[in-house]
């Protein structure tokens, strides 16, 4: 452990000095971490954002050699927690496990935001991507193919489709369907995925859209059915479900994602240490197994790659909002 930490500290310090960083910053990175690290999650305990964060925390603790705990601050699709991080010291001891809801879709769905998701954070790494899946009740009459679903939707404009909230990639995937596929569905935003799944299983709403990682158990037990993926690639856990991209609309892509951010102006050497620790943890067999079984893609990225990815995602949803003249009711 000590050898690994000394090696990492030396490597970061050498890199920092080569970039002309101030000695005080190099010293801070060399000493980091030397006390408890808090990962803030903007969602409730036990949810699909909280669970992987708690999976990583003990491994990061082992790798970094200091306590790593999770603190849940649910509210406003993760925006409440994100706003809190913006005002915390840039020392790497408070970081946020954020999502596309707080750092991409929210730019449109929850505008005006109390922060700029690009400028007001220090990106660490993209953690995962969760492809959305359109699901339906077990007796929905057009679930056998994407073409059958589209024909039904066009013949029945205004058919309701539930989402797990207004600020979700699933909610905006439905909006993307309007110009891309010529489909008019009525969005019904739920407070969370749980009530939506209950209503789908009870046949109170015909359609829904959610992350594949959440939907799989309910598709497996046949309480709901899957129609189409909104990602470019098929899901590993739903390999038989086609994508819009491969069938009717090349380039159709709407996925949820999670990423790690630090407060603004966090020194690059500290960000690099966090990035290295996350990458190392992601390769551990137990974590790889959990992600594989959940159907989540685990890209892990450089901070620069995360920024580029996030900017492109924001631009896509801003354009969708403009194209559809969206006026979002947030709750």
Backbone torsions as a table, in degrees:
resi	resn	phi	psi	omega
1	UNK	NA	-50.8	-178.2
2	UNK	-63.9	-41.0	179.4
3	UNK	-62.0	-41.7	-179.5
4	UNK	-63.4	-44.1	-178.6
5	UNK	-66.3	-40.1	178.9
6	UNK	-64.4	-39.8	179.8
7	UNK	-63.3	-45.1	-179.4
8	UNK	-64.6	-41.7	179.5
9	UNK	-62.9	-42.4	-179.6
10	UNK	-65.2	-40.8	-179.0
11	UNK	-64.7	-43.9	180.0
12	UNK	-66.5	-41.5	-179.5
13	UNK	-62.9	-43.0	178.2
14	UNK	-61.0	-44.2	179.0
15	UNK	-63.0	-43.3	-178.4
16	UNK	-63.2	-43.3	179.8
17	UNK	-64.0	-36.0	-179.7
18	UNK	-66.7	-23.3	178.9
19	UNK	-92.9	5.0	176.4
20	UNK	76.9	25.5	-179.7
21	UNK	-73.7	154.3	-179.1
22	UNK	-65.5	146.2	178.9
23	UNK	-56.3	-34.0	-179.5
24	UNK	-63.0	-37.3	178.8
25	UNK	-69.0	-41.7	177.9
26	UNK	-61.7	-40.9	179.6
27	UNK	-64.3	-41.9	178.8
28	UNK	-61.5	-42.1	179.2
29	UNK	-67.6	-36.9	-179.2
30	UNK	-66.2	-36.2	179.7
31	UNK	-81.5	-15.2	-174.6
32	UNK	-84.3	136.4	-8.0
33	UNK	-94.4	150.5	177.3
34	UNK	-130.7	12.6	175.5
35	UNK	-157.0	-177.3	-173.6
36	UNK	-59.0	137.8	174.6
37	UNK	-108.6	134.1	-179.6
38	UNK	-110.5	123.0	173.3
39	UNK	-99.4	115.9	-179.2
40	UNK	-91.4	130.3	178.7
41	UNK	-117.2	125.7	-175.1
42	UNK	-85.7	26.8	-177.7
43	UNK	-139.9	167.3	-174.9
44	UNK	-70.5	157.6	176.4
45	UNK	-60.7	136.1	176.6
46	UNK	89.3	-4.3	179.5
47	UNK	-80.2	177.4	-174.7
48	UNK	-74.5	-5.3	171.3
49	UNK	-96.6	-40.6	-177.7
50	UNK	-65.6	-40.8	-173.5
51	UNK	-60.2	-51.7	179.2
52	UNK	-65.9	-31.2	176.6
53	UNK	-61.3	-41.4	179.2
54	UNK	-72.6	-23.1	175.2
55	UNK	-71.3	-39.2	-178.6
56	UNK	-75.8	-34.9	-169.9
57	UNK	-52.3	-50.6	-178.7
58	UNK	-67.0	-28.7	178.0
59	UNK	-73.1	-39.4	175.2
60	UNK	-64.2	-37.1	177.0
61	UNK	-61.0	-42.0	179.0
62	UNK	-67.6	-41.9	-176.9
63	UNK	-70.4	-43.3	-175.2
64	UNK	-87.9	-18.2	175.8
65	UNK	78.4	18.4	176.0
66	UNK	-136.2	159.8	177.4
67	UNK	-61.2	139.3	175.9
68	UNK	-128.9	118.8	-178.0
69	UNK	-121.2	160.8	176.4
70	UNK	-104.2	135.0	173.7
71	UNK	-123.8	119.6	-179.4
72	UNK	-89.8	127.1	175.9
73	UNK	-131.3	72.1	-175.9
74	UNK	-69.3	152.4	176.3
75	UNK	148.1	134.3	173.3
76	UNK	54.1	46.5	176.9
77	UNK	56.1	36.8	178.1
78	UNK	90.6	-7.1	-176.8
79	UNK	-69.0	-36.3	179.8
80	UNK	-58.7	-46.2	179.5
81	UNK	-67.9	-40.4	-179.1
82	UNK	-63.2	-40.3	178.3
83	UNK	-63.1	-37.5	179.5
84	UNK	-63.9	-41.1	-178.8
85	UNK	-62.2	-36.8	-178.0
86	UNK	-55.7	-32.4	-174.4
87	UNK	-98.7	8.6	-179.6
88	UNK	-92.4	157.4	-178.5
89	UNK	-59.9	143.1	-178.6
90	UNK	-84.8	58.9	-175.1
91	UNK	-115.8	3.4	176.2
92	UNK	82.9	4.8	-178.2
93	UNK	-96.8	-9.5	171.2
94	UNK	-130.4	117.5	-178.5
95	UNK	-133.0	165.1	-175.9
96	UNK	-126.0	134.1	172.6
97	UNK	-91.2	94.1	-170.9
98	UNK	-102.9	175.1	-178.1
99	UNK	-136.1	173.7	176.2
100	UNK	-62.3	-25.7	178.6
101	UNK	-62.8	-44.1	-177.9
102	UNK	-86.0	-25.3	-171.5
103	UNK	-117.0	8.1	178.3
104	UNK	-145.3	-72.0	-177.3
105	UNK	-60.2	-32.7	-178.2
106	UNK	-61.1	-24.9	179.3
107	UNK	-57.1	-34.2	177.3
108	UNK	-97.6	-49.6	-170.0
109	UNK	-71.1	-30.6	-175.7
110	UNK	-120.2	21.1	-179.3
111	UNK	-65.5	145.3	-1.9
112	UNK	-83.7	139.5	179.0
113	UNK	-82.2	155.0	176.6
114	UNK	-82.7	11.1	179.8
115	UNK	-158.7	165.4	172.9
116	UNK	-101.7	115.1	-174.5
117	UNK	-63.8	-20.5	178.7
118	UNK	-90.2	-46.9	-172.0
119	UNK	-85.3	-25.3	-170.5
120	UNK	-99.0	17.4	179.0
121	UNK	-141.0	155.7	171.4
122	UNK	-101.9	108.7	-177.9
123	UNK	-68.7	140.2	178.2
124	UNK	-108.4	-60.7	179.0
125	UNK	-163.1	145.9	165.6
126	UNK	-71.3	132.7	-175.5
127	UNK	-101.3	-52.5	-175.0
128	UNK	-151.9	160.2	172.4
129	UNK	-126.9	133.4	-178.8
130	UNK	-118.3	108.3	-179.4
131	UNK	-66.7	138.5	176.4
132	UNK	-80.7	148.3	176.6
133	UNK	-129.5	134.3	172.8
134	UNK	-83.5	124.9	-178.2
135	UNK	-121.4	167.1	-177.9
136	UNK	-148.5	171.7	176.0
137	UNK	-65.8	161.5	-177.5
138	UNK	-64.0	-21.3	-178.7
139	UNK	-110.9	15.8	179.1
140	UNK	-59.1	132.8	-170.5
141	UNK	-77.2	-3.6	-175.8
142	UNK	-137.1	52.9	-176.4
143	UNK	-104.3	0.0	-172.7
144	UNK	-77.4	-22.2	-179.2
145	UNK	-159.1	162.3	176.6
146	UNK	-63.4	-41.2	-179.6
147	UNK	-63.0	-38.7	178.0
148	UNK	-65.5	-40.9	177.8
149	UNK	-62.4	-45.8	-179.4
150	UNK	-64.5	-40.5	178.9
151	UNK	-62.5	-41.5	178.9
152	UNK	-64.8	-46.9	-177.5
153	UNK	-62.2	-37.9	179.3
154	UNK	-71.9	-31.7	178.5
155	UNK	-79.4	-17.7	-178.7
156	UNK	-130.2	65.4	-179.2
157	UNK	-59.8	141.3	-179.2
158	UNK	90.9	3.7	176.2
159	UNK	-56.1	130.4	-177.0
160	UNK	-73.1	143.1	174.2
161	UNK	-135.1	127.1	-177.7
162	UNK	-86.5	144.5	173.4
163	UNK	-126.2	163.2	-177.8
164	UNK	-82.1	8.3	178.0
165	UNK	159.0	167.7	-179.7
166	UNK	-75.2	-29.9	-176.7
167	UNK	-102.7	62.4	179.6
168	UNK	-132.6	154.3	177.3
169	UNK	-65.4	-29.9	177.0
170	UNK	-64.2	-42.3	178.7
171	UNK	-60.6	-39.2	-178.7
172	UNK	-82.9	-20.8	171.9
173	UNK	-61.7	-37.1	177.5
174	UNK	-64.0	-40.9	178.2
175	UNK	-66.1	-34.4	178.8
176	UNK	-66.9	-26.4	179.8
177	UNK	-66.8	-27.2	-176.1
178	UNK	-62.9	-56.3	179.4
179	UNK	-76.1	-31.1	-175.1
180	UNK	-79.1	-37.6	-172.0
181	UNK	-120.2	-5.4	179.6
182	UNK	69.4	31.6	-175.9
183	UNK	-111.3	131.7	178.3
184	UNK	-110.2	103.2	176.0
185	UNK	-113.7	149.2	178.1
186	UNK	-94.7	116.8	-178.1
187	UNK	-76.1	131.0	175.2
188	UNK	-118.3	98.3	-177.7
189	UNK	-78.9	122.8	175.8
190	UNK	-91.5	169.2	178.2
191	UNK	-72.4	-30.1	-179.7
192	UNK	-162.5	178.0	-177.1
193	UNK	-72.2	-31.8	-177.4
194	UNK	-54.5	-55.6	178.8
195	UNK	-61.4	-34.3	177.3
196	UNK	-63.3	-45.4	178.9
197	UNK	-62.4	-39.1	178.4
198	UNK	-61.4	-44.0	-179.3
199	UNK	-70.8	-32.9	175.6
200	UNK	-66.8	-46.3	180.0
201	UNK	-63.9	-34.4	179.0
202	UNK	-85.3	-0.3	177.2
203	UNK	64.2	35.4	176.9
204	UNK	-91.4	-16.6	174.3
205	UNK	-141.8	138.7	-171.6
206	UNK	-78.9	-30.8	-172.6
207	UNK	-132.2	155.2	174.1
208	UNK	-152.2	165.0	175.2
209	UNK	-140.7	134.3	-175.5
210	UNK	-161.1	171.8	176.6
211	UNK	-65.5	140.3	180.0
212	UNK	-58.4	-35.4	-177.6
213	UNK	-60.8	-31.1	178.3
214	UNK	-83.5	-36.1	-172.2
215	UNK	-77.6	-28.1	-170.2
216	UNK	-51.7	-49.5	-178.1
217	UNK	-59.2	-33.9	-177.6
218	UNK	-79.5	-27.9	173.1
219	UNK	-73.1	-39.4	179.9
220	UNK	-62.5	-41.4	-179.1
221	UNK	-86.2	5.6	173.1
222	UNK	67.2	19.8	174.6
223	UNK	-77.0	-23.3	171.4
224	UNK	-137.9	167.8	178.5
225	UNK	-121.8	154.1	177.5
226	UNK	-102.4	139.6	-179.2
227	UNK	-111.3	-49.8	-172.5
228	UNK	-155.7	149.9	173.3
229	UNK	-96.7	144.1	177.9
230	UNK	-100.4	10.4	178.2
231	UNK	-95.2	167.1	176.9
232	UNK	-68.6	-45.3	-179.2
233	UNK	-97.8	153.8	172.3
234	UNK	-68.2	154.7	178.0
235	UNK	-77.7	140.0	177.0
236	UNK	-62.1	-32.6	-177.3
237	UNK	-92.0	-7.8	174.3
238	UNK	-131.9	59.2	-171.7
239	UNK	-65.8	-18.7	-178.5
240	UNK	-89.3	-5.9	-177.9
241	UNK	-93.0	118.0	-176.1
242	UNK	-73.3	164.7	177.4
243	UNK	-104.9	156.5	173.0
244	UNK	-62.1	-36.1	-178.2
245	UNK	-58.4	-42.8	-175.5
246	UNK	-83.7	-11.0	-174.5
247	UNK	-115.1	-53.2	-170.1
248	UNK	-129.1	-14.3	-175.1
249	UNK	-151.6	91.6	-179.2
250	UNK	-58.0	130.3	178.3
251	UNK	91.2	-2.7	177.9
252	UNK	-66.0	121.1	-173.4
253	UNK	-151.3	120.9	177.7
254	UNK	-150.0	101.7	-178.7
255	UNK	-125.1	152.6	170.5
256	UNK	-87.1	151.6	179.5
257	UNK	-146.0	160.7	174.7
258	UNK	-127.6	153.2	-177.2
259	UNK	-155.0	160.0	178.6
260	UNK	-105.0	131.9	178.5
261	UNK	-131.1	151.0	172.0
262	UNK	-111.7	168.3	177.1
263	UNK	-59.7	160.8	180.0
264	UNK	-61.1	146.4	177.1
265	UNK	69.8	17.6	172.9
266	UNK	-64.2	129.9	-176.9
267	UNK	-56.4	138.8	-178.1
268	UNK	-54.8	-40.4	179.6
269	UNK	-60.7	-34.1	177.4
270	UNK	-70.3	-42.3	176.5
271	UNK	-58.9	-40.9	-179.6
272	UNK	-65.5	-36.5	177.3
273	UNK	-65.9	-42.5	177.8
274	UNK	-64.3	-41.7	178.9
275	UNK	-61.2	-45.1	-179.8
276	UNK	-63.3	-39.5	179.8
277	UNK	-67.2	-40.1	178.4
278	UNK	-64.4	-42.5	179.2
279	UNK	-63.0	-41.3	-179.8
280	UNK	-64.9	-42.8	179.6
281	UNK	-64.7	-37.3	-177.7
282	UNK	-64.8	-19.7	-179.4
283	UNK	-89.9	-5.3	-179.2
284	UNK	-69.9	139.6	-174.1
285	UNK	-54.5	-43.2	-177.6
286	UNK	-64.0	-40.0	180.0
287	UNK	-72.2	-42.3	178.1
288	UNK	-60.5	-40.7	179.9
289	UNK	-63.1	-44.4	-179.6
290	UNK	-62.3	-45.7	179.7
291	UNK	-65.3	-40.8	178.4
292	UNK	-60.2	-44.9	-178.1
293	UNK	-70.4	-25.6	179.4
294	UNK	-83.4	-16.1	-177.9
295	UNK	80.9	11.4	178.5
296	UNK	-82.7	139.1	170.3
297	UNK	-81.7	140.7	-177.8
298	UNK	-121.9	79.3	-173.9
299	UNK	-72.6	-33.6	-170.9
300	UNK	44.6	136.0	-172.4
301	UNK	-144.2	171.2	168.8
302	UNK	-79.0	161.9	175.4
303	UNK	-57.0	-38.6	-179.1
304	UNK	-66.4	-39.9	178.4
305	UNK	-65.3	-37.4	177.4
306	UNK	-62.9	-43.3	179.1
307	UNK	-60.5	-46.5	179.5
308	UNK	-61.2	-45.3	180.0
309	UNK	-60.4	-46.6	-176.9
310	UNK	-66.0	-42.8	179.0
311	UNK	-59.6	-43.7	-180.0
312	UNK	-64.1	-39.5	-179.9
313	UNK	-66.3	-43.0	178.8
314	UNK	-62.5	-45.7	-179.3
315	UNK	-59.4	-38.7	-180.0
316	UNK	-61.8	-46.8	-175.4
317	UNK	-75.2	-31.3	174.1
318	UNK	-62.8	-41.3	179.0
319	UNK	-67.0	-40.2	177.0
320	UNK	-60.4	-42.6	179.2
321	UNK	-62.7	-41.9	178.9
322	UNK	-65.6	-44.5	-177.8
323	UNK	-62.2	-30.8	-176.0
324	UNK	-106.4	4.3	-179.4
325	UNK	49.2	51.1	-173.1
326	UNK	-75.3	136.1	170.2
327	UNK	-121.7	101.3	-171.5
328	UNK	-86.2	129.5	169.5
329	UNK	-90.4	114.5	-169.9
330	UNK	-76.4	-31.8	174.7
331	UNK	-163.6	NA	NA
